[in-house]
Amino acid sequence: MIQLLLVLAVGVLIGWNWAQPLWARRIQARLVNLINPPPDKRD
């Protein structure tokens, strides 16, 4: 189980940092903004 999580985490890091197509950058930006909204959108 731990090995699966480790492989998944490494895969996410590799996939997140490789050159991305435009649609993947848009999805990444949406996810990052969902997790950490810009300062003007915070309550």
C-alpha positions, 0 to 999 in steps of 0.5 A, a space after each residue: 500500500 505504501 509503495 503504491 502511494 509512493 509511486 503515485 506521488 512520484 508520478 504526480 511530481 514528474 507529470 506535474 513538472 514536465 512540459 504541458 499542453 495548454 489544456 493541462 496548464 489550464 486544469 492545473 491553474 484551476 486546481 491550484 486556484 481552488 486549493 489556494 485562491 488569489 488574495 483578492 478572492 479570499 474571505 
